[in-house]
């Protein structure tokens, strides 16, 4: 009997206790990257979740959202948009600030990276509370439409999806904990 893509991914995700701080159980996706066959299967599964959607671009959130986001864009044959932390992009940008547990942060994207009125899928490796994904959505919405959210992992107990559903209910995660 062959394993499902979810079982294969869960079998290689590494749990790292107390990282990045005490009390956190970090879900490390880097072991997936050591298996090119699994990476291809993961990207195919993500693309399949959105095969019936009209997607003009995939926006990946720095930095782990780039790992599979660019591959997802390639699989969907659409451009990839980099969403970065403030001050990291060299050309003219648009920005969005948001609150963190302690303080605030700002993300940005090149102004010319987003085609006005296009349909953009936002991708990141993990959905926790949803704060960064919501900020990314607000950033995209300055010029385009958010057609959904894509994640490798969702930490259901943090209920981030409840916040994302206020923006768009089309959220897909391959793995849920």
N, C-alpha and C positions, 0 to 999 in steps of 0.2 A: 504494500500500500504506500503510495507516495504522499509526502507531506504537502500541505497547502502552503502557499506563499507566506501566510501569516505565521504558520508553525516554523517554517524555515527561518524567517526573520527573527522571531522570538528566540530561537535556539542559539543565535549568535550574538544577540544584544547582551552587552556586559553590564551588570549592575555594579556601580561603584558607590559604596556607602560613604556618607559624610563628605560629599563633593558637590558643589564647591564650598559648602560649609556644613557644619555639624547638623545632623538631623535630616539631611537631604539624601535620597537614594537616586543617584544620577543614572539615567539610561544612556549608555554609551553606544552610539551607532557605528563607531569607527571599525569594529570588526567586520561589518558588512562589506566595507570597502576592500577587504582582503580577498573577497570572493567575486570575481568578475561575472560569473554565471548568475549568482544571486542578485548582484546589482542590476543586471539586465532584466531578470524576472521581476524585481521590485519596480523598476521604471515602467515596464510593460503593464504591470498591475495598476500602477497609479494612472497611467495614460488611459487604460481601459475604463477607469471610473469616470472619466470625463469625455469619452469618445463621442457622445451625442450632444456635446455642448459646443457652442460657437465661441472659440477661444482665439483671440488675436495675439496674445502674448502671455508669457508666464513671468511673474515677478518673484524673485527669490530674496528672502530676508537674510542679511549678513549674520553669520558666516556659514553656518551649517545648512541653511536653506539653499546655498549655492550647490552643494554636493549633488543633490538629486534634482534640484530645480532646473539646472541647465540641461541635464539629460532628459528631463520631462519635456522641456521646451523643444529639444531636438526630436524627440519621439513624436510630439504633436506637430512638428514642423512649423513652429512659430518662434518669433524672437524671444530672447531672454532679457529681462530687465533686472538690474542690480539695485536693491535697496540697501543703502549703507548707513553706518553711523555718521553723524555730522562731521564735516571736515575731511572726509576721505575721497571725495570726488573732485576732479580738477576743473570741470566746466560748470556752467550756470546750473543751479539746482532749484528744486522746490523742496520744502521741508515740512515736517510734522513733528510737534513735540508731544510727549505723553508722560504721565506720572508712573514712577516705579515705586517699589516698596519703600525705598529711602531715596527721595529726590525725584529727578526727572531726567529724560533723555530726549534726543532729537534724532530722527532718521531723515534721510534725503535720497533723492533720485535725480539723475540728470534731467533737466527740463525737456530736452528733446527725445528722451527715451520712450516716453508714453505718447502714443498717437491719440489725439483728441477723440473722444467718444468711442474708443475701442473697448473690447471685452477682455479683461485681464484676470487671470487666475493667479492667486497668491499662494506661494509654497514656502513652507518651513519644515524643518525636521521634526519639531515637536510642538504640540499644543498643550500648554499648561493653563495659565490663567487667561490667556488671550490678549493681554495688553499690547504686546508688540504687533500681533496680527491686526488688531483693531487700528493701531497707529498706521500700519502699512496700508490698510484699506482706506483710511482717511486721506492718506497721501495719494494713492491711486485715484480716489474719487475727485481730487482737485482737477483732473483732466479726463478721466475715463470711468468705465463701469467695472465694478468687481463682480465677476460671474461665479466666484466660489473660492474655497480655500482647500488646499491640499497639504496633508501632513503624513509623515511616516508613522509617528506615534502620537497618541492622545492620552493624556493622564486624566481620565474621566472624573476622578474624585475632586479635581480642581475646578470643574464646571466651566472651563473656558468657552466651550461651545455655546453656552447660554448667552454669552456676550456677543459672540460672532453671529448668532442667529438674528440679532437685531439689525445686522448689516446685510447678511445673505445666509439663507438656510442651507445652501449647497456646500456643505463641508464634508470632506472625505478623509478618513485616517485608515491606514492599512492595519495598524496595531493599536489596541486599546488596553490600558492597564487601569 
